[in-house]
Amino acid sequence: MAASTTTPAIATVRSSTAPDSGLPFGLDVRIPHFHRLLELATDPAFCLLMIRVAGWDMALDAQEHWRCIELNPHGHSIRFA
């Protein structure tokens, strides 16, 4: 039987750019139109009173408008006791 190798589930490579797009990220990077992003997420969140934590997948389109791609009301990786 041939020897096998395993790779860690989490990579430990550090980078200052996103791997697919090459866009920079870090403490000095600003999110465009962040106030609009907050409004897009918080306005409907007040209607979701029974959901303690909601995950919002957002995207900035080519016209620089924030779009809600998906709402994840369950199945978070954050667990509360």
Secondary structure by P-SEA (a helix, b strand, c coil): cbbbbbbbccccccccccccccccccccccccaaaaaaaaccccccccccccbbbbbcccccccccccccccccccccccc
